[in-house]
Amino acid sequence: MELDSRKLQILRAIVDEYILSASPVGSKSLSQNSKWSSATIRNEMADLEVLGYLAQPHTSAGRIPSEKAYRLYVDHMMQRAHLSEEESKLLRGYFREHVHSVDAVLRGTAKALSEITHYTAVVLMPDIGVNRLKHLQLIPLTDGKALAVVVTDAGVSQNSVIDIPFDLGPEELDRISKAITYRFGGCRMSKVSSMLVRELGGELSSRADFVESLLSTICENQSRDRRMVELSGTTNMLEYPEYSDVSKAKTFLATVEQRDSMYRMLKKASTMEFTVTIGSENEQEGLQDCSVVTASYSVDGTPFGSFGVIGPTRMDYARVLSILSNVQKDLRTILQSYLKEE
């Protein structure tokens, strides 16, 4: 049994209606806006159920799309939607308000996505290793402690309290700061880490142990920051009938709060322009009743990260992909402009 033109049209109509209503779709409702009779549609729906594209939750109920139907819909049926002028203005407004740093732009992106889609938004913050060192400053705090401030050209900063020798005074801390900044300003952070001891060890041989400790701190912080995931609208999913079950809602909320798993998902997505994973296609068990749609963002061809939304499997894929496409273009323009100014 094949999917002929009529079956495809009926299946698309069912998916479109179910996305809007969240209620099983019956042949009678479809026939009202169709050239086919209710009996014809009912027969086609039965065939589609046999083929695995539809399911019937109750004997007397209509049908609902399966994951197989959503995959076919996303890959071959849907057409990208156009954002309204109001939606476009909302997105531009968020970007105008958050241009004082890359972090702020991306946090604004998460908030804008959650508000405009009414789903849960996730954003992978930039990997500091791909950014260039702009400034390093070691600030004395108390005896044996200092604050290490690392600033990159993307406006991303790391602030860490570090141990220092008791005889290391403010002037020497400042000298070390200036030496590192002078030598490695403009270098990728991933390169700075491997170069510090080799190139500064001789110059600051009396402080070789401290320089190595500083290197270790920078490396540890890079690993930590690579797992920075911004979430917004985590409770939006509770507004959908699919998550009226308390147990299901708790499982979802617990899953998205696991930043390491969100990081792995978004890191994998950052190598692809767009991804759509539906239901059981998701690796995380707590997301196997959801769909995740992501887009990557880059600056001058260098991947910075990814962002996306998590929603029910009946999410409005066409609209979500259009929104992500618009945000992707805006992010590229804003970040390139910001980094050039820096």
DRENLO-395706 format. One record per residue (C-alpha): residue number from 1; residue in three letters; x, y, z. Coordinates in steps of 0.25 Angstrom, whole numbers, plus 5000, padded with zeros to 4 digits. Layout:
BEGIN
{node NUM; ALA; {X; Y; Z}}
...
END
This chain:
BEGIN
{node 1; MET; {5000; 5000; 5000}}
{node 2; GLU; {5006; 5013; 4996}}
{node 3; LEU; {5003; 5028; 5000}}
{node 4; ASP; {4996; 5033; 4988}}
{node 5; SER; {4993; 5048; 4986}}
{node 6; ARG; {4980; 5047; 4993}}
{node 7; LYS; {4985; 5040; 5005}}
{node 8; LEU; {4996; 5050; 5006}}
{node 9; GLN; {4987; 5062; 5006}}
{node 10; ILE; {4978; 5056; 5016}}
{node 11; LEU; {4990; 5053; 5025}}
{node 12; ARG; {4995; 5067; 5024}}
{node 13; ALA; {4981; 5072; 5027}}
{node 14; ILE; {4980; 5064; 5040}}
{node 15; VAL; {4994; 5068; 5045}}
{node 16; ASP; {4991; 5083; 5042}}
{node 17; GLU; {4978; 5082; 5050}}
{node 18; TYR; {4983; 5074; 5061}}
{node 19; ILE; {4995; 5084; 5063}}
{node 20; LEU; {4984; 5094; 5065}}
{node 21; SER; {4974; 5087; 5073}}
{node 22; ALA; {4981; 5076; 5081}}
{node 23; SER; {4968; 5068; 5079}}
{node 24; PRO; {4967; 5055; 5071}}
{node 25; VAL; {4963; 5058; 5057}}
{node 26; GLY; {4950; 5052; 5051}}
{node 27; SER; {4946; 5049; 5037}}
{node 28; LYS; {4934; 5058; 5038}}
{node 29; SER; {4942; 5071; 5042}}
{node 30; LEU; {4951; 5068; 5030}}
{node 31; SER; {4940; 5066; 5020}}
{node 32; GLN; {4935; 5080; 5023}}
{node 33; ASN; {4946; 5087; 5016}}
{node 34; SER; {4949; 5076; 5006}}
{node 35; LYS; {4945; 5071; 4993}}
{node 36; TRP; {4944; 5057; 4998}}
{node 37; SER; {4932; 5050; 5006}}
{node 38; SER; {4933; 5046; 5021}}
{node 39; ALA; {4933; 5032; 5017}}
{node 40; THR; {4944; 5033; 5007}}
{node 41; ILE; {4953; 5040; 5017}}
{node 42; ARG; {4949; 5030; 5028}}
{node 43; ASN; {4954; 5019; 5018}}
{node 44; GLU; {4967; 5026; 5015}}
{node 45; MET; {4969; 5029; 5030}}
{node 46; ALA; {4968; 5014; 5033}}
{node 47; ASP; {4979; 5011; 5022}}
{node 48; LEU; {4988; 5022; 5028}}
{node 49; GLU; {4986; 5015; 5042}}
{node 50; VAL; {4990; 5002; 5036}}
{node 51; LEU; {5003; 5009; 5030}}
{node 52; GLY; {5007; 5014; 5044}}
{node 53; TYR; {5004; 5029; 5041}}
{node 54; LEU; {4992; 5030; 5050}}
{node 55; ALA; {4987; 5025; 5063}}
{node 56; GLN; {4973; 5024; 5069}}
{node 57; PRO; {4974; 5027; 5084}}
{node 58; HIS; {4959; 5022; 5087}}
{node 59; THR; {4950; 5013; 5079}}
{node 60; SER; {4940; 5024; 5076}}
{node 61; ALA; {4950; 5036; 5075}}
{node 62; GLY; {4957; 5042; 5063}}
{node 63; ARG; {4971; 5040; 5059}}
{node 64; ILE; {4984; 5046; 5064}}
{node 65; PRO; {4997; 5047; 5056}}
{node 66; SER; {5009; 5037; 5060}}
{node 67; GLU; {5024; 5041; 5060}}
{node 68; LYS; {5025; 5035; 5047}}
{node 69; ALA; {5014; 5045; 5041}}
{node 70; TYR; {5021; 5057; 5048}}
{node 71; ARG; {5035; 5052; 5041}}
{node 72; LEU; {5028; 5051; 5028}}
{node 73; TYR; {5021; 5065; 5030}}
{node 74; VAL; {5034; 5072; 5034}}
{node 75; ASP; {5043; 5066; 5023}}
{node 76; HIS; {5033; 5067; 5011}}
{node 77; MET; {5020; 5074; 5014}}
{node 78; MET; {5021; 5086; 5022}}
{node 79; GLN; {5024; 5100; 5016}}
{node 80; ARG; {5032; 5111; 5024}}
{node 81; ALA; {5022; 5121; 5030}}
{node 82; HIS; {5024; 5136; 5030}}
{node 83; LEU; {5026; 5144; 5042}}
{node 84; SER; {5016; 5155; 5045}}
{node 85; GLU; {5021; 5169; 5046}}
{node 86; GLU; {5018; 5169; 5061}}
{node 87; GLU; {5026; 5156; 5063}}
{node 88; SER; {5038; 5162; 5055}}
{node 89; LYS; {5037; 5175; 5063}}
{node 90; LEU; {5037; 5167; 5076}}
{node 91; LEU; {5050; 5160; 5072}}
{node 92; ARG; {5057; 5172; 5067}}
{node 93; GLY; {5053; 5179; 5080}}
{node 94; TYR; {5060; 5169; 5089}}
{node 95; PHE; {5073; 5170; 5081}}
{node 96; ARG; {5073; 5185; 5082}}
{node 97; GLU; {5072; 5184; 5097}}
{node 98; HIS; {5083; 5174; 5099}}
{node 99; VAL; {5095; 5178; 5091}}
{node 100; HIS; {5105; 5182; 5102}}
{node 101; SER; {5111; 5168; 5102}}
{node 102; VAL; {5110; 5154; 5095}}
{node 103; ASP; {5105; 5148; 5107}}
{node 104; ALA; {5094; 5158; 5108}}
{node 105; VAL; {5090; 5156; 5094}}
{node 106; LEU; {5088; 5141; 5095}}
{node 107; ARG; {5081; 5142; 5108}}
{node 108; GLY; {5071; 5152; 5101}}
{node 109; THR; {5070; 5142; 5090}}
{node 110; ALA; {5066; 5131; 5100}}
{node 111; LYS; {5055; 5140; 5106}}
{node 112; ALA; {5050; 5145; 5092}}
{node 113; LEU; {5049; 5131; 5087}}
{node 114; SER; {5041; 5126; 5099}}
{node 115; GLU; {5031; 5137; 5098}}
{node 116; ILE; {5029; 5137; 5083}}
{node 117; THR; {5028; 5122; 5082}}
{node 118; HIS; {5021; 5119; 5096}}
{node 119; TYR; {5031; 5107; 5097}}
{node 120; THR; {5043; 5105; 5105}}
{node 121; ALA; {5056; 5112; 5099}}
{node 122; VAL; {5070; 5107; 5100}}
{node 123; VAL; {5083; 5114; 5096}}
{node 124; LEU; {5097; 5109; 5097}}
{node 125; MET; {5106; 5120; 5101}}
{node 126; PRO; {5119; 5122; 5093}}
{node 127; ASP; {5131; 5113; 5095}}
{node 128; ILE; {5141; 5122; 5101}}
{node 129; GLY; {5152; 5114; 5094}}
{node 130; VAL; {5148; 5120; 5081}}
{node 131; ASN; {5149; 5134; 5086}}
{node 132; ARG; {5161; 5143; 5086}}
{node 133; LEU; {5168; 5148; 5099}}
{node 134; LYS; {5165; 5163; 5100}}
{node 135; HIS; {5170; 5165; 5115}}
{node 136; LEU; {5175; 5157; 5127}}
{node 137; GLN; {5175; 5164; 5140}}
{node 138; LEU; {5180; 5158; 5154}}
{node 139; ILE; {5174; 5166; 5165}}
{node 140; PRO; {5179; 5164; 5180}}
{node 141; LEU; {5168; 5161; 5190}}
{node 142; THR; {5173; 5156; 5203}}
{node 143; ASP; {5186; 5149; 5207}}
{node 144; GLY; {5188; 5137; 5198}}
{node 145; LYS; {5176; 5140; 5189}}
{node 146; ALA; {5174; 5148; 5176}}
{node 147; LEU; {5163; 5150; 5166}}
{node 148; ALA; {5166; 5145; 5152}}
{node 149; VAL; {5158; 5153; 5142}}
{node 150; VAL; {5159; 5148; 5127}}
{node 151; VAL; {5152; 5156; 5117}}
{node 152; THR; {5150; 5151; 5102}}
{node 153; ASP; {5147; 5159; 5089}}
{node 154; ALA; {5133; 5154; 5090}}
{node 155; GLY; {5130; 5161; 5103}}
{node 156; VAL; {5130; 5147; 5110}}
{node 157; SER; {5138; 5148; 5124}}
{node 158; GLN; {5142; 5138; 5134}}
{node 159; ASN; {5144; 5143; 5148}}
{node 160; SER; {5151; 5133; 5158}}
{node 161; VAL; {5157; 5134; 5172}}
{node 162; ILE; {5171; 5127; 5171}}
{node 163; ASP; {5182; 5124; 5181}}
{node 164; ILE; {5194; 5132; 5180}}
{node 165; PRO; {5208; 5131; 5188}}
{node 166; PHE; {5207; 5140; 5200}}
{node 167; ASP; {5220; 5148; 5195}}
{node 168; LEU; {5213; 5151; 5182}}
{node 169; GLY; {5209; 5166; 5183}}
{node 170; PRO; {5200; 5175; 5175}}
{node 171; GLU; {5211; 5180; 5166}}
{node 172; GLU; {5216; 5167; 5162}}
{node 173; LEU; {5202; 5162; 5160}}
{node 174; ASP; {5200; 5174; 5151}}
{node 175; ARG; {5213; 5171; 5143}}
{node 176; ILE; {5209; 5156; 5141}}
{node 177; SER; {5195; 5161; 5136}}
{node 178; LYS; {5201; 5171; 5126}}
{node 179; ALA; {5212; 5161; 5121}}
{node 180; ILE; {5201; 5151; 5118}}
{node 181; THR; {5192; 5161; 5112}}
{node 182; TYR; {5203; 5167; 5103}}
{node 183; ARG; {5208; 5154; 5099}}
{node 184; PHE; {5195; 5147; 5096}}
{node 185; GLY; {5185; 5158; 5093}}
{node 186; GLY; {5177; 5154; 5081}}
{node 187; CYS; {5180; 5139; 5082}}
{node 188; ARG; {5169; 5129; 5083}}
{node 189; MET; {5167; 5125; 5097}}
{node 190; SER; {5169; 5110; 5093}}
{node 191; LYS; {5183; 5114; 5088}}
{node 192; VAL; {5186; 5123; 5100}}
{node 193; SER; {5185; 5111; 5110}}
{node 194; SER; {5195; 5102; 5102}}
{node 195; MET; {5205; 5114; 5100}}
{node 196; LEU; {5205; 5120; 5114}}
{node 197; VAL; {5215; 5111; 5122}}
{node 198; ARG; {5224; 5109; 5109}}
{node 199; GLU; {5226; 5124; 5106}}
{node 200; LEU; {5224; 5131; 5119}}
{node 201; GLY; {5231; 5120; 5128}}
{node 202; GLY; {5245; 5125; 5124}}
{node 203; GLU; {5241; 5140; 5125}}
{node 204; LEU; {5235; 5138; 5139}}
{node 205; SER; {5243; 5126; 5143}}
{node 206; SER; {5243; 5130; 5158}}
{node 207; ARG; {5227; 5129; 5157}}
{node 208; ALA; {5227; 5116; 5149}}
{node 209; ASP; {5218; 5109; 5159}}
{node 210; PHE; {5208; 5120; 5160}}
{node 211; VAL; {5207; 5122; 5145}}
{node 212; GLU; {5204; 5107; 5143}}
{node 213; SER; {5194; 5108; 5154}}
{node 214; LEU; {5188; 5120; 5146}}
{node 215; LEU; {5188; 5112; 5134}}
{node 216; SER; {5180; 5101; 5141}}
{node 217; THR; {5170; 5110; 5146}}
{node 218; ILE; {5168; 5116; 5132}}
{node 219; CYS; {5166; 5102; 5126}}
{node 220; GLU; {5156; 5098; 5137}}
{node 221; ASN; {5148; 5110; 5134}}
{node 222; GLN; {5148; 5108; 5119}}
{node 223; SER; {5142; 5094; 5122}}
{node 224; ARG; {5132; 5100; 5132}}
{node 225; ASP; {5127; 5111; 5122}}
{node 226; ARG; {5126; 5101; 5111}}
{node 227; ARG; {5114; 5095; 5118}}
{node 228; MET; {5107; 5109; 5120}}
{node 229; VAL; {5093; 5107; 5115}}
{node 230; GLU; {5082; 5118; 5116}}
{node 231; LEU; {5068; 5113; 5118}}
{node 232; SER; {5055; 5122; 5117}}
{node 233; GLY; {5041; 5118; 5118}}
{node 234; THR; {5043; 5104; 5125}}
{node 235; THR; {5028; 5105; 5130}}
{node 236; ASN; {5022; 5108; 5117}}
{node 237; MET; {5020; 5093; 5114}}
{node 238; LEU; {5011; 5092; 5126}}
{node 239; GLU; {5001; 5100; 5118}}
{node 240; TYR; {4999; 5089; 5108}}
{node 241; PRO; {4989; 5078; 5110}}
{node 242; GLU; {5000; 5067; 5107}}
{node 243; TYR; {5006; 5072; 5121}}
{node 244; SER; {4994; 5072; 5130}}
{node 245; ASP; {4999; 5059; 5136}}
{node 246; VAL; {5007; 5063; 5148}}
{node 247; SER; {5017; 5052; 5147}}
{node 248; LYS; {5020; 5055; 5132}}
{node 249; ALA; {5022; 5070; 5135}}
{node 250; LYS; {5032; 5067; 5146}}
{node 251; THR; {5040; 5058; 5137}}
{node 252; PHE; {5041; 5069; 5127}}
{node 253; LEU; {5045; 5079; 5136}}
{node 254; ALA; {5055; 5071; 5143}}
{node 255; THR; {5061; 5067; 5129}}
{node 256; VAL; {5063; 5081; 5124}}
{node 257; GLU; {5069; 5085; 5137}}
{node 258; GLN; {5080; 5075; 5135}}
{node 259; ARG; {5090; 5085; 5128}}
{node 260; ASP; {5100; 5075; 5124}}
{node 261; SER; {5090; 5067; 5116}}
{node 262; MET; {5085; 5080; 5110}}
{node 263; TYR; {5099; 5084; 5107}}
{node 264; ARG; {5102; 5071; 5100}}
{node 265; MET; {5089; 5072; 5091}}
{node 266; LEU; {5092; 5087; 5087}}
{node 267; LYS; {5107; 5084; 5085}}
{node 268; LYS; {5104; 5073; 5075}}
{node 269; ALA; {5094; 5082; 5068}}
{node 270; SER; {5104; 5093; 5067}}
{node 271; THR; {5110; 5086; 5055}}
{node 272; MET; {5097; 5086; 5047}}
{node 273; GLU; {5090; 5098; 5042}}
{node 274; PHE; {5076; 5093; 5046}}
{node 275; THR; {5072; 5080; 5054}}
{node 276; VAL; {5058; 5074; 5056}}
{node 277; THR; {5057; 5062; 5066}}
{node 278; ILE; {5043; 5057; 5069}}
{node 279; GLY; {5039; 5048; 5081}}
{node 280; SER; {5047; 5036; 5082}}
{node 281; GLU; {5058; 5041; 5073}}
{node 282; ASN; {5062; 5049; 5085}}
{node 283; GLU; {5074; 5043; 5093}}
{node 284; GLN; {5069; 5048; 5106}}
{node 285; GLU; {5058; 5039; 5112}}
{node 286; GLY; {5051; 5051; 5118}}
{node 287; LEU; {5049; 5058; 5104}}
{node 288; GLN; {5044; 5046; 5097}}
{node 289; ASP; {5030; 5052; 5098}}
{node 290; CYS; {5035; 5065; 5092}}
{node 291; SER; {5041; 5071; 5079}}
{node 292; VAL; {5053; 5079; 5079}}
{node 293; VAL; {5056; 5088; 5068}}
{node 294; THR; {5070; 5095; 5067}}
{node 295; ALA; {5078; 5105; 5059}}
{node 296; SER; {5093; 5108; 5060}}
{node 297; TYR; {5100; 5121; 5060}}
{node 298; SER; {5113; 5126; 5055}}
{node 299; VAL; {5122; 5138; 5053}}
{node 300; ASP; {5131; 5139; 5040}}
{node 301; GLY; {5129; 5124; 5038}}
{node 302; THR; {5134; 5121; 5052}}
{node 303; PRO; {5123; 5112; 5060}}
{node 304; PHE; {5119; 5119; 5073}}
{node 305; GLY; {5108; 5110; 5078}}
{node 306; SER; {5093; 5107; 5076}}
{node 307; PHE; {5079; 5110; 5080}}
{node 308; GLY; {5065; 5105; 5079}}
{node 309; VAL; {5052; 5101; 5085}}
{node 310; ILE; {5046; 5089; 5092}}
{node 311; GLY; {5031; 5087; 5091}}
{node 312; PRO; {5021; 5076; 5089}}
{node 313; THR; {5022; 5067; 5077}}
{node 314; ARG; {5010; 5074; 5071}}
{node 315; MET; {5018; 5087; 5071}}
{node 316; ASP; {5016; 5097; 5059}}
{node 317; TYR; {5029; 5093; 5052}}
{node 318; ALA; {5027; 5102; 5040}}
{node 319; ARG; {5026; 5114; 5049}}
{node 320; VAL; {5037; 5110; 5059}}
{node 321; LEU; {5047; 5108; 5047}}
{node 322; SER; {5043; 5121; 5041}}
{node 323; ILE; {5046; 5128; 5055}}
{node 324; LEU; {5059; 5121; 5057}}
{node 325; SER; {5063; 5124; 5043}}
{node 326; ASN; {5060; 5139; 5045}}
{node 327; VAL; {5068; 5139; 5059}}
{node 328; GLN; {5079; 5132; 5052}}
{node 329; LYS; {5081; 5143; 5042}}
{node 330; ASP; {5079; 5154; 5053}}
{node 331; LEU; {5089; 5147; 5062}}
{node 332; ARG; {5100; 5146; 5051}}
{node 333; THR; {5098; 5161; 5048}}
{node 334; ILE; {5098; 5166; 5062}}
{node 335; LEU; {5110; 5158; 5067}}
{node 336; GLN; {5118; 5161; 5055}}
{node 337; SER; {5116; 5176; 5057}}
{node 338; TYR; {5119; 5175; 5071}}
{node 339; LEU; {5132; 5167; 5070}}
{node 340; LYS; {5137; 5177; 5059}}
{node 341; GLU; {5134; 5189; 5068}}
{node 342; GLU; {5142; 5182; 5079}}
END
